[in-house]
């Protein structure tokens, strides 16, 4: 069963702002968002785009993840009905 899946480990060298991920969410438009101590990053399936106080107006500090997410995502199978 697990042979059909691929495990990928992204790090700073792949575009994450920092290697410790504190939050993960998906948005309705299909992006994967990750929050780290150094800011949030949006993943489009190919590359990360960094959002932090020095790159994005409106983010006051690196741990301001809520401004990046539309609403918290729930793990697959736990969606509200």
Secondary structure, DSSP 8 states (H G I E B T S, - for coil): -GGG-------GGGT-S-S-EEEEEE-TTS-EEEEETTEEEEE-SS-EEEESTTTSTT--STT-GGGT-SS----TT----
